[in-house]
Amino acid sequence: MYRFLLTPRWWGINLFVVLAIPFCVFMGTWQLGRFEDHVQSHEQAEKQPDPSTRAAKPLDELLPVDKVTSGRPAVATGTYADQFLVPGRELDDRQGFYVLNMLRTDSGKALPVVRGWLPGSASGARVPAAPRGEVTVTGDLQASENARSKGVDVRGGLPQGQLGMISAATLVNLVPYDVYDAWVTLPKPEAGGTGGAMKPVPAAAPEGSGLDLKAFQNLGYTGEWFVFAGFVLFMWFRLVRREAEAARDVALGLVPDGAEAGPDTTAGSEAGPDTTAGSEPSEDVREAETASGR
């Protein structure tokens, strides 16, 4: 009854099933592993002390920025140079902008320093001037932003002096010196500026260290891949069962071998008067012939 499984058509179906199910299981397991990594990173971050409470260290000792050094206080000495405004940044449920200055260090490279946040629009805004001369700043270390970072504007077309993303890859095109692949945010406010003193910008948690939407997306993808595997197996059993029932009906003579199910369309099966040659005349015809003397 199951000899049909050895036909070329079923060889193709069987091969697809044999390859599809392990692939779906592998992808589901991989997505589950990604979700577990997020959970583990979140648990480790909760066990660690607040990075901002740890002792400050020189900037170069904390680079490159990773999940351990992100948020740690970094110390750098230099002179403030170019200033940029970073619009579209929210703080305390209010829209505003960051005030960012480039701190040129003795190494020749510059460190982006977010000195604070001001409410309102960055266009035409008056901001407090940066301190003159050599300064030593201590700020919470942050990794360069990317297109997925909150508040980033990747559309471009911003006015001169404004910046959509705090990133070394963006800043090197705007300043004539090298830039650290990191930035710091000052934990203490600076006075001055229209609308009151600038507010400090809290350091953000490192990317991938919390149970964010992306983590639960991985969990959702896990379920989808396992559902796909179950669906492929279900459809295979359903096709096999239907094919086996059709073969059994043919073996029992319920369906002619090679015949297709459907209405009988053979010649002479349609309803209508019997016009077969040699058929006997009807009773009305015989009575008419008797009356005429035939």
C-alpha positions as CSV (number, residue, x, y, z in Angstrom):
1,M,0.0,0.0,0.0
2,Y,2.9,2.3,0.7
3,R,4.9,1.5,-2.4
4,F,4.1,5.0,-3.7
5,L,6.6,6.4,-1.3
6,L,9.3,5.0,-3.6
7,T,8.1,6.9,-6.7
8,P,10.1,9.8,-8.0
9,R,7.5,12.4,-7.0
10,W,7.5,11.1,-3.4
11,W,11.3,10.9,-3.3
12,G,11.3,14.7,-3.9
13,I,8.7,15.2,-1.2
14,N,10.5,13.0,1.3
15,L,13.8,14.8,0.6
16,F,12.2,18.2,1.3
17,V,10.8,17.0,4.6
18,V,14.1,15.4,5.7
19,L,15.9,18.7,5.0
20,A,13.2,21.1,6.2
21,I,12.6,19.7,9.7
22,P,16.2,19.7,10.9
23,F,16.7,23.2,9.4
24,C,13.6,24.5,11.3
25,V,14.8,22.9,14.5
26,F,18.3,24.3,14.1
27,M,17.0,27.8,13.5
28,G,14.6,27.6,16.5
29,T,17.4,26.4,18.7
30,W,19.7,29.2,17.6
31,Q,17.0,31.8,18.3
32,L,16.4,30.3,21.7
33,G,20.1,30.5,22.4
34,R,20.1,34.2,21.5
35,F,17.2,34.8,23.9
36,E,19.1,32.9,26.7
37,D,22.2,35.1,26.0
38,H,20.0,38.2,26.6
39,V,18.7,36.8,29.8
40,Q,22.2,35.8,31.0
41,S,23.5,39.3,30.2
42,H,20.6,40.9,32.0
43,E,21.2,38.8,35.1
44,Q,24.9,39.6,35.1
45,A,24.3,43.3,34.7
46,E,21.9,43.3,37.7
47,K,24.6,41.6,39.9
48,Q,27.2,44.1,39.0
49,P,27.4,47.4,40.9
50,D,26.3,50.6,39.3
51,P,29.2,51.5,36.9
52,S,28.9,55.2,37.7
53,T,29.7,54.4,41.4
54,R,33.1,52.8,40.6
55,A,36.4,54.6,40.7
56,A,37.2,56.8,37.7
57,K,40.0,55.6,35.4
58,P,42.0,57.2,32.6
59,L,40.1,57.0,29.3
60,D,42.7,54.9,27.5
61,E,42.5,52.2,30.2
62,L,38.7,51.7,29.6
63,L,38.9,51.4,25.8
64,P,37.5,49.7,23.8
65,V,34.0,50.2,25.2
66,D,32.2,46.9,26.1
67,K,29.5,45.7,28.4
68,V,31.9,45.9,31.4
69,T,33.4,49.3,30.8
70,S,30.2,51.0,29.5
71,G,29.0,53.5,32.1
72,R,32.3,53.6,34.0
73,P,33.7,57.0,34.9
74,A,36.5,58.0,32.5
75,V,38.9,60.8,33.0
76,A,40.4,62.8,30.1
77,T,42.3,66.1,29.9
78,G,42.4,68.4,27.0
79,T,41.0,71.6,25.4
80,Y,37.4,72.0,24.1
81,A,37.2,72.6,20.4
82,D,34.3,72.2,18.0
83,Q,30.7,72.3,19.3
84,F,27.7,70.4,18.0
85,L,24.0,70.2,18.9
86,V,22.3,66.8,18.8
87,P,18.6,67.4,18.2
88,G,15.6,65.1,18.9
89,R,16.8,63.8,22.2
90,E,14.2,63.2,25.0
91,L,14.8,63.6,28.7
92,D,12.2,63.5,31.4
93,D,9.5,63.1,28.7
94,R,10.5,66.4,27.1
95,Q,12.0,67.0,23.7
96,G,15.3,68.8,23.5
97,F,18.9,68.5,22.4
98,Y,22.3,67.5,23.6
99,V,25.2,70.0,23.7
100,L,28.3,68.2,22.6
101,N,31.9,69.5,22.5
102,M,35.0,67.9,21.2
103,L,37.7,67.6,23.8
104,R,41.1,67.6,22.1
105,T,43.6,65.5,24.2
106,D,47.4,65.5,24.2
107,S,47.3,62.3,22.1
108,G,45.9,64.3,19.2
109,K,42.6,62.5,19.2
110,A,39.4,64.2,20.4
111,L,36.8,62.8,22.8
112,P,33.1,63.8,22.2
113,V,31.8,65.1,25.5
114,V,28.0,65.6,26.1
115,R,28.0,68.5,28.5
116,G,24.3,68.5,29.0
117,W,20.7,68.7,27.7
118,L,18.5,71.7,27.0
119,P,14.8,71.7,26.1
120,G,13.3,73.0,22.9
121,S,14.6,73.1,19.4
122,A,18.3,73.1,18.5
123,S,17.8,75.5,15.6
124,G,18.8,79.0,16.7
125,A,19.3,77.9,20.3
126,R,21.6,79.8,22.6
127,V,23.8,77.4,24.6
128,P,26.4,78.1,27.3
129,A,29.9,78.4,26.1
130,A,32.4,75.7,26.9
131,P,35.2,76.4,29.5
132,R,38.3,77.8,28.0
133,G,41.8,76.5,28.4
134,E,42.9,73.1,29.5
135,V,40.2,71.2,31.5
136,T,40.0,67.7,33.0
137,V,36.6,66.1,32.6
138,T,35.2,63.0,34.3
139,G,32.2,61.5,32.5
140,D,30.4,58.2,32.2
141,L,31.8,56.3,29.2
142,Q,29.5,55.3,26.3
143,A,30.0,53.4,23.1
144,S,29.5,55.1,19.7
145,E,25.8,55.2,18.7
146,N,24.5,53.3,15.7
147,A,21.3,53.4,13.6
148,R,19.5,51.3,16.2
149,S,20.3,53.6,19.1
150,K,17.4,55.5,20.7
151,G,17.0,59.1,19.4
152,V,19.4,58.7,16.5
153,D,18.5,60.7,13.3
154,V,19.8,58.9,10.2
155,R,17.8,60.9,7.7
156,G,20.5,63.5,7.3
157,G,20.0,67.0,6.0
158,L,20.5,68.6,9.4
159,P,21.6,72.3,9.6
160,Q,25.3,73.0,9.9
161,G,26.5,72.5,13.5
162,Q,24.0,69.8,14.2
163,L,24.6,66.1,14.6
164,G,22.2,63.2,14.2
165,M,24.4,60.4,15.7
166,I,27.2,60.5,18.2
167,S,29.6,58.3,16.4
168,A,33.3,58.4,15.5
169,A,32.4,57.3,12.0
170,T,30.2,60.4,11.6
171,L,32.4,62.9,13.4
172,V,35.6,62.2,11.4
173,N,33.8,63.7,8.4
174,L,33.1,66.9,10.3
175,V,36.3,67.7,12.1
176,P,39.9,67.8,10.9
177,Y,41.3,65.5,13.6
178,D,41.0,61.9,14.8
179,V,38.1,61.0,17.1
180,Y,37.9,58.3,19.9
181,D,35.4,55.6,19.2
182,A,33.5,56.5,22.3
183,W,32.0,59.4,24.1
184,V,31.3,60.5,27.7
185,T,28.4,62.3,29.3
186,L,29.0,64.6,32.3
187,P,27.2,63.5,35.5
188,K,27.0,67.0,36.9
189,P,25.1,69.9,35.5
190,E,26.6,73.0,34.0
191,A,25.0,76.3,34.6
192,G,23.8,78.8,32.0
193,G,22.0,78.7,28.7
194,T,18.5,79.8,27.7
195,G,15.8,77.9,29.7
196,G,18.0,77.4,32.7
197,A,20.9,75.2,33.5
198,M,21.8,72.3,31.3
199,K,20.7,69.0,32.7
200,P,23.1,66.0,32.8
201,V,22.3,63.2,30.4
202,P,22.2,59.8,32.2
203,A,24.4,57.0,30.8
204,A,22.5,54.4,28.9
205,A,22.8,50.7,29.5
206,P,25.1,48.9,27.0
207,E,23.3,47.5,24.0
208,G,22.2,43.8,24.4
209,S,22.5,43.8,28.2
210,G,18.8,44.0,29.0
211,L,15.5,42.2,28.2
212,D,14.5,44.6,25.5
213,L,12.1,44.1,22.6
214,K,14.8,42.5,20.5
215,A,15.2,39.7,23.2
216,F,11.5,38.9,23.1
217,Q,11.6,38.9,19.3
218,N,14.2,36.1,19.5
219,L,11.8,34.2,21.7
220,G,9.0,34.7,19.2
221,Y,11.1,33.6,16.3
222,T,11.9,30.4,18.3
223,G,8.3,29.5,18.5
224,E,7.7,30.3,14.8
225,W,10.6,27.9,13.7
226,F,9.3,25.1,15.8
227,V,5.7,25.6,14.5
228,F,7.1,25.5,11.0
229,A,8.8,22.1,11.7
230,G,5.5,20.7,13.2
231,F,3.5,22.0,10.2
232,V,5.9,20.3,7.7
233,L,5.6,17.0,9.5
234,F,1.8,17.4,9.7
235,M,1.4,18.1,6.0
236,W,3.6,15.1,5.2
237,F,1.5,12.7,7.2
238,R,-1.6,14.2,5.7
239,L,-0.4,13.7,2.1
240,V,0.8,10.1,2.9
241,R,-2.6,9.2,4.4
242,R,-4.5,10.6,1.5
243,E,-2.3,8.8,-1.0
244,A,-2.6,5.5,1.0
245,E,-6.4,5.8,1.1
246,A,-6.5,6.4,-2.7
247,A,-4.3,3.3,-3.3
248,R,-6.6,1.2,-1.0
249,D,-9.7,2.2,-2.9
250,V,-8.1,1.2,-6.2
251,A,-7.1,-2.2,-4.6
252,L,-10.6,-2.8,-3.5
253,G,-12.1,-1.9,-6.9
254,L,-13.9,1.1,-5.5
255,V,-12.2,3.3,-8.0
256,P,-11.0,2.0,-11.4
257,D,-7.2,2.0,-11.7
258,G,-6.2,5.3,-13.2
259,A,-9.7,6.8,-13.2
260,E,-10.3,10.1,-11.6
261,A,-13.1,10.8,-9.2
262,G,-15.9,12.9,-10.6
263,P,-19.3,12.8,-12.3
264,D,-19.8,10.1,-14.9
265,T,-19.5,11.7,-18.3
266,T,-19.5,8.6,-20.5
267,A,-21.5,8.6,-23.8
268,G,-25.2,7.9,-23.4
269,S,-25.3,8.8,-19.7
270,E,-27.1,12.1,-20.2
271,A,-30.9,12.1,-19.7
272,G,-33.0,12.3,-22.8
273,P,-35.2,10.2,-25.2
274,D,-33.9,6.8,-26.1
275,T,-32.9,6.9,-29.7
276,T,-31.0,3.6,-29.8
277,A,-31.4,1.9,-33.2
278,G,-33.7,-1.2,-33.1
279,S,-35.7,-0.2,-30.0
280,E,-39.3,-1.2,-29.9
281,P,-42.0,1.4,-30.7
282,S,-43.9,2.9,-27.9
283,E,-47.5,1.9,-27.0
284,D,-48.9,5.1,-28.5
285,V,-47.2,4.4,-31.8
286,R,-48.7,0.9,-32.0
287,E,-52.2,2.1,-31.3
288,A,-51.9,4.7,-34.0
289,E,-50.8,2.1,-36.5
290,T,-53.8,-0.2,-35.6
291,A,-56.3,2.6,-36.0
292,S,-54.9,3.4,-39.5
293,G,-55.5,-0.3,-40.6
294,R,-51.9,-1.2,-40.8
